[in-house]
């Protein structure tokens, strides 16, 4: 935006004054600079700056406790009392750049981890009695902190009992199922097997039946391993991780989308936005034994093509280039390992790898640019017998944009390409699917909206010190001028809501989806803290802050904030009765409105939406699957509200059986839709068939569409939209 340079200069000026107070830096001084830099930046840049006072301090205190112990499993009331003396002092400490509260909180949490580790290990060493009438509350908001260690241990006894009970019941069910399957075998089948291999047949016929006590032992062992692994990861947390949590408690008071990012977190965010990274093309995971394991090899990447790495391989050492020293990475944090393995394309990384078969090899891989195309826009054509022929479909998972590369993927460009391909297919209408699209690039949503109108305002963006700025599509050309439907749901957020709202306000498209979209109408920008402070190379990198700098408004002056976009035609959704979206956040910014701006278009004007809605409601009322979805929404609501569970084996089994029987009615609701054909575009086939991984992902994409009842109803709506002047008026034909 126009003011970006000014904002960066303003932040630099403020922060330089802060940093000037620290001529020498140790870790405490670095943390002081970090806190004061962030607060100074937020005061200058945030849309709604906060007074750093006692009220602010109280909010930070509550948010931080929620972050570190929201389920009240570690800290006692005695710990909370010890921390509460600082409840009104966090503002003063922040202004002074000190961390007395964090230090004590970290120490308290560390001691509690040691204490509760002893608790669960002692508890799991003895068998449980599941004949009593105990219950456990799993919702942290409904619980109180344990008064003392004795009460805390009682909580852990119940918690471990619950964990073991869930696994025990699963094992009992699995054993019973295996017995039933064995009993259902036909005798002649067994005789045939016996003739082929008598010994093998005996093995097949014999199922080891374990007692409940034996299965209980196995369940306790499984829970012990689970918690040992979890605690091992928590014990490896570094000061920077605790500091990040604490700083994010401060930023979240401003609003839920203002966040501090450690350098590694920002790098991962950029990869998610761009769909691109430079490295070897392998996804890694830290094992419970502190090893780094390969869990996925990216199709088409250098590791994939070299056929050297495979899932399950363990990385032992890393070296850079042809002559770099070997570094033993055993016990390293996964982020530190990834930092060693990623690097600029064209550079070499050498790896010592323990293969799945136990052999140890050394290999050299030349890093390349890895494109994760599963997150990019893709298209197909849809045909529903007797309803709609040759309807174009575009799926956009997110509004991605590669801001760090001139020729990187931009979703607007990609969607434009898909539109051209569909136009070449002479489609009779287009469905743009933004379901579960969490948003992204504001620039791209403006460009993309412009594909469907001649030119005009798309969204109004307001900074705190300025009048609203209207972001316009300035291109008078129209890339697609035919019938258009946009699909959304309650997880369509931010940029998705801008596009849906703009096309709805222009009357250019029919918006179809759940009751409302997510309800996020704020704009964030990243600010690099390293750029804000001159010098001080010894304390860098500091990370970045994502700051809410603007709110956006529809061309009508209304806002999507909290309320979301209300579709023209709503369809039943599994989450209709559960509170979702921006309204769930305690610190969400308020709904406001501003003056509208003049907007009109003469491309394709949807008329008589009421008739389209009425026709859809009639079909939905007679659609068995949609009625099941409505029923399932009630079931999910009841499940969400139920947070207390019995620890009695028989009662737990009965409740689970009842829940399972109820859930079974809604399992596999989505069946292949009769008469629906989904086809890839011919121009895409060569790329799709280039490797087995892409073929597999495409098969899943096609399979999901064929079972999507929302697609089926949207095709019905498209038929009504294009069938004649009662559904729409095309201004070009008037």
C-alpha positions in Angstrom: 0.0 0.0 0.0 1.0 3.6 -0.4 2.0 4.2 3.2 4.1 1.1 3.6 7.4 3.0 3.4 6.2 5.6 5.9 5.2 2.9 8.3 8.5 1.1 8.2 10.3 4.4 8.7 8.1 5.3 11.6 8.7 1.9 13.2 12.5 2.3 12.6 12.5 5.7 14.2 10.6 4.6 17.3 12.6 1.4 17.8 15.9 3.0 17.2 15.3 5.2 20.2 14.4 2.1 22.2 17.4 0.2 21.2 19.8 3.1 21.8 19.3 2.5 25.5 21.2 -0.8 25.3 24.8 -0.2 24.2 25.8 -3.8 25.1 23.6 -6.9 24.8 23.3 -10.1 26.7 20.2 -12.3 26.5 18.3 -10.3 29.1 19.0 -7.1 27.1 18.0 -8.8 23.9 14.7 -9.8 25.4 14.2 -6.2 26.7 14.8 -4.8 23.2 12.4 -7.3 21.7 9.6 -6.5 24.1 10.0 -2.7 23.8 10.4 -2.9 20.0 7.2 -4.9 19.6 5.2 -2.6 21.9 6.6 0.6 20.3 5.7 -0.8 16.9 2.2 -1.8 17.9 1.6 1.6 19.3 2.6 3.2 16.0 1.1 0.7 13.6 -1.8 -1.2 15.0 -5.3 -0.1 13.9 -6.5 0.0 17.5 -3.6 0.7 19.8 -4.0 -0.2 23.5 -3.1 1.6 26.6 -0.4 -0.4 28.4 -1.9 -0.1 31.8 -3.2 -2.4 34.6 -6.3 -3.4 32.6 -4.0 -4.4 29.8 -1.8 -6.3 32.3 -4.7 -8.3 33.6 -5.7 -9.4 30.0 -2.1 -10.5 29.3 -2.0 -12.4 32.5 -5.2 -14.3 31.7 -4.2 -15.0 28.1 -0.8 -16.3 29.1 -2.1 -18.6 31.7 -4.6 -19.9 29.1 -1.7 -20.5 26.7 0.5 -22.4 29.2 -2.1 -24.3 31.2 -5.6 -23.8 29.8 -6.7 -27.3 30.9 -5.4 -26.7 34.4 -3.3 -29.9 34.4 0.0 -28.5 35.7 -0.4 -25.4 37.9 -2.0 -25.5 41.4 -3.9 -22.6 43.0 -0.8 -22.1 45.1 1.2 -21.5 41.9 -1.5 -19.1 40.6 -1.5 -17.2 43.9 2.3 -16.8 43.5 1.9 -15.5 40.0 -1.1 -13.4 40.7 0.9 -10.8 42.6 2.2 -9.7 39.2 -1.2 -9.5 37.6 -1.2 -5.7 37.6 2.5 -5.4 37.0 3.0 -6.8 33.6 2.6 -3.4 32.0 5.3 -2.0 34.2 7.6 -4.9 33.5 7.0 -4.6 29.8 7.8 -0.9 29.7 10.9 -1.6 31.7 11.9 -4.5 29.5 12.0 -6.9 32.4 10.5 -10.4 32.7 10.1 -11.2 36.4 6.7 -12.7 35.8 7.8 -14.9 32.9 10.8 -16.1 34.8 8.7 -17.2 37.7 6.0 -18.7 35.4 8.6 -20.6 33.5 10.2 -21.9 36.7 6.8 -22.9 38.1 5.8 -24.7 34.9 9.2 -26.5 34.8 8.8 -27.7 38.4 5.3 -28.8 37.7 6.4 -30.8 34.7 8.9 -32.6 36.8 6.3 -33.2 39.5 3.5 -34.4 37.3 5.9 -36.6 35.4 6.4 -38.5 38.6 2.7 -38.5 39.2 1.7 -40.1 35.9 4.6 -42.6 36.0 3.6 -43.7 39.5 -0.1 -43.8 38.6 0.5 -45.9 35.4 2.6 -48.4 37.3 -0.5 -49.8 39.0 -3.7 -51.3 37.5 -6.9 -49.3 37.5 -10.2 -50.3 39.0 -13.0 -49.3 36.5 -15.9 -50.5 38.7 -16.5 -47.2 40.6 -18.7 -44.3 39.7 -16.1 -41.6 39.1 -16.4 -39.0 36.3 -13.9 -36.6 34.8 -14.4 -33.1 33.4 -12.4 -32.4 30.3 -13.3 -28.7 29.7 -10.7 -26.5 31.3 -13.1 -23.6 31.6 -15.4 -25.7 33.8 -12.6 -26.7 36.2 -10.9 -25.0 39.0 -7.2 -25.1 39.6 -6.2 -27.9 42.1 -5.8 -26.4 45.6 -2.6 -28.3 46.3 -0.4 -31.1 45.0 -2.6 -33.8 46.6 -5.6 -32.5 44.6 -3.5 -32.1 41.5 -2.4 -35.8 41.8 -6.0 -36.8 42.1 -6.7 -35.0 38.8 -3.9 -36.9 37.2 -5.2 -40.1 38.5 -8.5 -39.4 36.8 -6.8 -38.2 33.7 -4.6 -41.3 33.3 -7.6 -43.5 34.1 -9.5 -41.8 31.3 -6.7 -42.2 28.8 -6.2 -45.9 29.7 -10.0 -46.5 29.7 -10.4 -45.1 26.1 -7.6 -47.4 24.9 -8.9 -50.4 26.8 -12.4 -50.1 25.4 -10.9 -49.9 21.9 -8.8 -53.0 22.5 -11.8 -54.9 23.8 -13.8 -53.9 20.7 -11.0 -54.9 18.3 -10.6 -58.3 20.0 -14.3 -58.9 19.8 -14.4 -58.0 16.2 -11.6 -60.3 15.3 -13.4 -63.2 17.1 -16.6 -62.5 15.2 -14.7 -62.4 11.9 -13.1 -65.7 12.6 -16.4 -67.3 13.5 -18.0 -66.1 10.3 -15.4 -68.0 8.1 -16.9 -70.9 6.1 -15.7 -74.3 7.1 -14.9 -75.2 3.5 -12.6 -72.2 3.2 -10.7 -73.5 6.2 -10.4 -76.9 4.7 -9.0 -75.5 1.5 -6.4 -73.5 3.5 -5.6 -76.6 5.5 -4.8 -78.6 2.3 -2.5 -75.9 1.2 -0.7 -75.3 4.4 -1.9 -77.1 7.5 0.4 -75.2 9.9 -0.6 -71.8 8.4 -4.2 -72.8 8.8 -3.7 -73.5 12.5 -2.2 -70.2 13.0 -5.1 -68.5 11.2 -7.6 -70.3 13.2 -6.0 -69.5 16.5 -6.7 -66.1 18.0 -5.1 -65.3 21.2 -7.9 -64.2 23.6 -6.6 -61.8 26.2 -8.3 -61.0 29.4 -9.5 -57.5 30.3 -6.6 -57.4 32.8 -4.1 -58.2 30.1 -5.5 -55.6 27.8 -5.5 -53.1 30.6 -1.7 -53.6 31.0 -1.2 -53.0 27.3 -3.3 -49.9 27.5 -1.3 -48.5 30.4 1.9 -49.2 28.6 0.6 -47.3 25.5 -0.4 -44.3 27.6 2.9 -44.3 29.4 4.8 -44.2 26.1 2.5 -41.4 24.8 3.1 -39.2 27.8 6.8 -39.9 28.1 7.1 -38.8 24.4 5.0 -35.7 25.1 7.0 -34.7 28.1 10.2 -35.3 26.3 9.2 -32.8 23.7 8.1 -30.3 26.3 11.4 -30.7 28.3 13.3 -29.7 25.1 11.5 -26.4 24.9 14.0 -23.5 24.9 13.7 -20.0 26.4 12.8 -18.6 23.0 9.7 -20.8 22.9 8.5 -19.6 26.3 9.3 -16.1 25.3 7.3 -16.4 22.1 4.3 -17.6 24.1 4.6 -14.7 26.4 5.0 -12.1 23.7 2.0 -13.5 21.9 -0.1 -13.0 25.0 0.8 -9.3 24.7 0.0 -9.1 20.9 -3.2 -11.0 21.2 -4.7 -8.4 23.6 -4.6 -6.1 20.6 -6.5 -8.6 18.4 -6.3 -12.3 17.7 -4.5 -11.8 14.4 -1.6 -9.7 15.7 1.2 -12.2 16.4 4.9 -12.5 17.0 6.8 -15.0 14.8 10.1 -16.5 15.6 12.3 -16.6 12.5 11.6 -20.3 11.9 7.9 -19.7 12.3 7.9 -16.9 9.8 9.8 -19.0 7.3 7.2 -21.7 7.6 4.4 -19.1 7.2 6.1 -17.9 3.9 6.3 -21.4 2.6 2.6 -21.9 3.3 1.7 -18.7 1.5 3.9 -19.2 -1.5 3.7 -23.0 -1.8 7.5 -22.9 -2.5 10.7 -23.6 -0.7 14.3 -24.3 -1.5 15.6 -27.6 -0.2 15.8 -31.3 -0.8 12.1 -32.0 -1.0 11.6 -34.2 2.1 9.3 -33.6 5.0 11.0 -34.4 8.3 9.7 -35.2 11.8 11.3 -35.5 15.2 11.1 -38.9 16.8 10.6 -39.6 20.5 14.3 -40.7 20.6 15.5 -37.3 19.3 16.2 -38.5 15.8 15.1 -36.8 12.6 13.0 -39.1 10.4 11.8 -38.7 6.8 8.0 -38.9 6.8 7.4 -37.8 3.2 9.4 -37.4 0.0 7.9 -34.6 -2.2 7.1 -35.9 -5.7 9.4 -34.5 -8.3 11.9 -33.0 -5.9 15.6 -33.8 -5.9 15.3 -36.4 -3.1 12.5 -38.1 -5.0 14.3 -38.2 -8.3 17.5 -39.5 -6.8 15.7 -42.4 -5.2 18.1 -42.2 -2.3 15.8 -41.2 0.5 12.6 -43.0 1.5 10.1 -42.7 4.3 11.5 -44.0 7.6 15.1 -43.0 6.9 16.9 -41.3 9.8 19.3 -38.3 9.4 22.4 -38.7 11.5 24.8 -36.0 10.2 24.7 -33.0 7.9 27.5 -31.2 6.0 27.4 -28.2 3.6 28.9 -28.2 0.1 31.8 -30.4 -1.0 34.1 -29.9 2.0 32.0 -28.6 4.9 32.5 -30.3 8.2 30.1 -33.0 9.3 27.7 -31.9 12.1 26.1 -34.6 14.3 22.4 -33.6 14.6 21.4 -36.2 17.1 19.2 -34.7 19.8 18.7 -31.4 17.8 15.4 -29.6 17.7 13.6 -30.3 14.4 13.6 -26.6 13.4 17.4 -26.4 13.8 17.8 -29.6 11.7 15.6 -28.1 9.0 17.6 -24.9 9.0 20.7 -26.9 8.2 19.1 -28.9 5.4 17.2 -26.1 3.6 19.2 -23.8 1.5 19.5 -21.9 -1.7 18.8 -23.9 -4.9 22.0 -25.1 -6.6 23.9 -25.6 -3.4 24.9 -29.0 -2.0 24.0 -30.6 1.2 25.7 -33.9 2.3 23.8 -36.3 4.6 24.7 -39.3 6.6 21.5 -41.4 6.6 20.5 -44.5 8.5 18.3 -46.5 6.1 15.2 -48.4 7.0 17.1 -51.7 6.8 19.7 -50.4 9.2 22.5 -49.7 6.7 24.2 -46.3 6.9 25.0 -44.4 3.7 26.3 -41.0 2.7 24.6 -39.0 0.0 24.9 -35.6 -1.7 21.8 -33.8 -2.8 21.7 -30.5 -4.8 19.0 -28.3 -3.4 16.2 -27.1 -5.7 13.1 -25.1 -5.6 10.3 -27.3 -4.4 6.8 -26.5 -5.6 4.0 -27.9 -3.5 1.3 -27.7 -6.1 -1.5 -29.4 -4.1 -2.3 -26.0 -2.6 -2.7 -24.2 -6.0 -5.8 -23.5 -8.0 -7.1 -26.4 -10.1 -10.1 -26.9 -12.4 -12.3 -29.5 -13.9 -15.6 -29.8 -15.8 -18.8 -31.1 -14.2 -21.7 -32.8 -16.0 -24.8 -33.9 -14.1 -27.2 -35.9 -16.2 -30.4 -34.0 -17.0 -29.3 -31.0 -14.9 -26.1 -29.4 -16.2 -23.6 -30.1 -19.0 -20.1 -28.8 -19.3 -20.0 -26.6 -16.1 -16.6 -25.3 -15.2 -15.3 -25.8 -11.7 -12.3 -24.0 -10.0 -11.1 -25.0 -6.5 -9.0 -22.4 -4.8 -7.6 -23.7 -1.4 -6.2 -20.3 -0.3 -5.3 -16.9 -1.7 -1.6 -17.7 -2.0 1.1 -15.3 -3.1 4.9 -15.5 -3.4 6.0 -12.1 -2.3 9.7 -13.0 -2.3 10.0 -14.0 -5.9 9.1 -12.0 -9.0 7.8 -14.9 -11.0 6.4 -16.9 -8.0 2.9 -18.2 -8.0 0.1 -15.7 -7.5 -3.4 -17.1 -7.1 -5.0 -14.4 -9.2 -2.7 -15.3 -12.1 -3.4 -19.0 -11.7 -7.1 -18.5 -11.5 -6.9 -16.4 -14.6 -5.2 -19.3 -16.4 -7.8 -21.7 -15.2 -10.6 -19.4 -16.5 -8.9 -19.3 -19.9 -8.7 -23.1 -20.0 -12.4 -23.4 -19.1 -13.4 -20.8 -21.7 -11.6 -22.8 -24.3 -13.8 -25.7 -23.2 -16.8 -23.5 -23.9 -18.3 -24.1 -20.4 -21.9 -23.0 -19.8 -21.2 -21.6 -16.3 -18.4 -21.6 -13.7 -18.4 -22.6 -10.0 -15.6 -21.0 -7.9 -15.1 -23.1 -4.8 -13.8 -21.1 -1.8 -14.9 -23.5 0.9 -12.3 -23.8 3.7 -10.2 -21.0 2.1 -8.7 -19.1 5.0 -7.7 -16.1 2.9 -4.4 -14.6 2.1 -3.2 -11.9 -0.4 -5.4 -8.8 -0.5 -3.8 -7.7 -3.8 -4.8 -10.9 -5.5 -8.4 -10.8 -4.3 -8.8 -7.4 -5.9 -7.3 -8.6 -9.2 -9.3 -11.8 -9.1 -12.6 -10.0 -8.5 -11.9 -7.8 -11.5 -11.9 -10.9 -13.7 -15.7 -10.8 -13.5 -16.6 -7.1 -13.8 -15.5 -4.3 -16.2 -13.9 -2.1 -13.5 -14.8 -0.5 -10.2 -14.4 -0.6 -6.5 -13.8 -4.1 -4.9 -13.2 -3.3 -1.2 -12.7 -0.3 1.1 -9.6 -0.4 3.3 -9.3 1.9 6.3 -6.3 2.7 8.4 -6.7 4.2 11.8 -5.4 7.7 10.9 -6.8 7.9 7.4 -10.1 8.0 5.4 -11.1 4.8 3.7 -9.1 3.9 0.7 -11.0 2.3 -2.1 -9.2 -0.6 -3.9 -10.4 -0.7 -7.4 -10.2 -3.1 -10.3 -8.8 -0.7 -12.9 -8.9 -3.1 -15.8 -12.0 -2.5 -18.0 -11.7 -6.0 -19.6 -13.8 -8.9 -18.4 -12.1 -12.2 -18.4 -15.3 -14.2 -17.8 -18.8 -12.8 -18.4 -21.0 -15.9 -18.0 -23.0 -17.3 -15.1 -21.0 -17.6 -11.9 -21.6 -19.2 -8.5 -19.2 -18.8 -5.5 -19.2 -21.6 -2.9 -18.3 -20.7 0.7 -18.7 -22.1 4.2 -18.0 -21.1 7.8 -14.3 -21.6 7.2 -14.1 -19.2 4.2 -12.3 -16.2 5.7 -10.7 -12.8 5.0 -9.8 -12.6 1.3 -12.5 -15.3 0.5 -15.0 -13.0 2.2 -13.9 -10.0 0.2 -14.4 -11.7 -3.1 -17.7 -13.2 -2.1 -19.0 -9.9 -0.7 -17.9 -7.9 -3.8 -19.5 -10.2 -6.3 -22.6 -10.4 -4.1 -22.9 -6.6 -3.8 -22.5 -6.2 -7.6 -25.1 -8.8 -8.2 -22.5 -10.6 -10.4 -22.7 -14.0 -8.7 -24.8 -16.2 -6.6 -23.1 -17.0 -3.3 -23.9 -20.5 -2.0 -22.9 -21.9 1.4 -23.5 -22.4 5.1 -25.2 -19.8 7.3 -22.3 -17.3 7.2 -18.6 -17.2 6.4 -15.8 -16.8 9.1 -16.2 -13.1 9.8 -12.7 -11.8 9.6 -12.5 -8.3 8.1 -9.0 -7.1 9.2 -5.8 -6.7 7.2 -2.4 -7.7 8.6 1.1 -6.9 7.5 4.4 -8.4 8.5 7.2 -6.1 9.9 10.7 -7.4 10.2 12.1 -6.4 13.6 15.7 -6.7 12.3 15.0 -3.9 9.9 13.7 -1.8 12.6 16.9 -1.8 14.6 20.2 -0.5 13.2 23.2 -2.6 14.1 23.0 -5.0 17.0 23.9 -7.9 14.8 24.7 -9.9 18.0 21.0 -10.1 19.0 19.6 -10.8 15.5 17.5 -12.4 14.1 14.7 -11.1 16.3 11.8 -12.4 14.2 8.8 -10.6 12.8 5.5 -9.2 13.9 2.2 -9.6 12.0 0.2 -6.5 12.8 -3.4 -5.6 12.1 -3.1 -2.3 10.4 -6.4 -1.9 8.6 -10.0 -3.0 8.6 -11.8 -3.7 5.3 -15.4 -2.8 4.3 -17.7 -3.8 1.5 -18.5 -1.4 -1.2 -21.9 -1.0 0.5 -20.1 0.3 3.6 -21.0 -2.8 5.7 -18.4 -5.0 7.3 -17.9 -8.7 7.3 -16.3 -8.5 10.8 -17.9 -11.0 13.2 -21.0 -11.3 11.0 -19.3 -12.8 7.9 -20.9 -12.9 4.4 -24.5 -14.2 4.4 -24.9 -16.4 1.3 -27.8 -15.8 -1.1 -28.6 -19.5 -0.8 -27.8 -21.4 2.4 -27.3 -25.1 2.6 -27.2 -27.3 5.7 -23.8 -27.7 7.3 -22.5 -30.1 10.0 -21.3 -27.1 12.0 -24.5 -24.9 11.8 -25.2 -25.2 15.5 -21.6 -24.8 16.8 -20.1 -21.4 17.4 -17.3 -20.9 14.9 -15.3 -18.2 13.3 -14.1 -14.8 14.4 -16.9 -14.5 17.1 -15.1 -17.3 19.0 -12.1 -14.9 19.8 -12.4 -12.9 23.0 -10.2 -10.1 21.6 -11.8 -9.9 18.2 -12.3 -6.4 16.9 -15.8 -4.9 16.8 -18.2 -4.7 13.9 -18.4 -1.2 12.4 -19.6 0.4 9.2 -18.7 3.3 6.9 -20.2 5.2 4.0 -20.8 3.2 0.8 -19.2 3.8 -2.6 -20.9 3.9 -5.9 -20.6 0.6 -7.7 -22.3 -1.0 -10.8 -21.5 -3.5 -13.5 -23.1 -4.4 -16.8 -21.7 -7.9 -17.4 -24.2 -10.3 -16.0 -26.7 -9.2 -13.4 -28.2 -12.0 -11.3 -31.9 -11.3 -10.8 -34.7 -13.0 -8.8 -32.4 -14.5 -6.2 -35.5 -15.2 -4.1 -36.8 -17.6 -6.7 -33.4 -19.4 -6.9 -33.4 -19.7 -3.1 -37.0 -21.0 -3.0 -36.2 -23.6 -5.6 -33.1 -24.7 -3.7 -34.9 -24.9 -0.4 -37.5 -27.3 -2.0 -34.8 -29.6 -3.2 -32.9 -29.5 0.1 -36.1 -30.4 2.0 -36.5 -33.5 -0.2 -32.8 -34.4 -0.2 -32.1 -37.3 2.3 -28.4 -36.4 2.7 -29.1 -32.8 3.5 -31.6 -33.8 6.1 -29.1 -36.2 7.6 -26.6 -33.3 7.7 -29.1 -31.3 9.7 -29.5 -34.1 12.1 -25.8 -34.6 12.4 -25.4 -30.9 13.2 -27.6 -31.5 16.3 -25.5 -34.5 17.2 -22.2 -32.6 16.9 -23.7 -29.8 19.1 -24.6 -32.3 21.8 -21.2 -33.8 21.6 -19.5 -30.4 21.9 -21.6 -29.5 24.9 -20.9 -32.8 26.7 -17.5 -32.5 28.5 -17.9 -34.8 31.5 -17.3 -38.6 31.1 -17.8 -41.7 33.3 -14.7 -43.7 34.3 -16.8 -46.8 34.9 -16.0 -49.4 32.3 -19.5 -50.6 31.7 -21.0 -47.1 31.6 -18.2 -45.9 29.3 -18.8 -48.9 27.0 -22.5 -48.3 27.0 -22.1 -44.6 26.2 -19.6 -45.3 23.5 -21.8 -47.9 21.9 -24.7 -45.5 21.9 -22.6 -42.7 20.4 -21.2 -45.2 17.8 -24.6 -46.4 16.9 -25.8 -42.8 16.5 -22.7 -41.8 14.5 -23.1 -44.8 12.2 -26.2 -43.3 10.8 -24.2 -40.4 9.5 -21.0 -42.3 8.5 -20.3 -42.3 4.8 -23.3 -40.0 4.1 -21.6 -38.8 1.0 -22.1 -41.4 -1.7 -21.2 -41.2 -5.3 -23.8 -39.0 -7.0 -25.7 -40.8 -9.7 -25.2 -39.2 -13.1 -22.3 -36.9 -12.0 -19.2 -36.9 -14.2 -16.1 -35.1 -13.2 -13.4 -34.6 -15.9 -9.9 -33.2 -16.0 -9.1 -30.7 -18.7 -7.2 -32.3 -21.5 -4.5 -29.7 -21.3 -3.8 -30.8 -17.7 -3.5 -34.5 -18.3 0.2 -34.5 -19.1 1.1 -32.7 -15.9 -1.2 -34.9 -13.8 0.2 -38.1 -15.2 3.8 -37.0 -14.8 4.3 -39.1 -11.6 2.4 -41.5 -9.4 2.0 -39.0 -6.5 0.2 -36.5 -8.7 -2.0 -39.2 -10.2 -3.0 -40.2 -6.6 -3.8 -36.7 -5.5 -5.9 -36.1 -8.6 -7.8 -39.4 -8.1 -8.7 -38.2 -4.6 -9.7 -34.8 -5.9 -12.1 -36.4 -8.5 -13.4 -38.9 -6.0 -14.3 -36.2 -3.5 -16.2 -34.1 -6.1 -18.2 -37.1 -7.2 -19.5 -37.6 -3.6 -20.1 -33.9 -2.9 -23.8 -33.2 -2.3 -23.0 -29.5 -2.2 -21.6 -29.7 -5.7 -24.8 -31.5 -6.8 -27.1 -28.8 -5.4 -24.9 -26.1 -6.8 -25.3 -27.6 -10.2 -29.1 -27.5 -9.8 -28.8 -23.8 -8.8 -26.6 -23.2 -11.9 -29.3 -24.8 -14.1 -31.9 -22.4 -12.6 -29.5 -19.5 -13.0 -28.9 -20.0 -16.7 -32.3 -21.3 -17.8 -33.8 -18.0 -18.8 -34.7 -14.4 -18.0 -36.7 -15.4 -14.9 -33.4 -16.3 -13.3 -31.2 -13.5 -14.7 -30.9 -10.5 -16.9 -27.8 -10.2 -19.1 -27.5 -6.4 -19.6 -25.7 -6.9 -22.9 -28.8 -8.4 -24.4 -31.2 -5.7 -23.3 
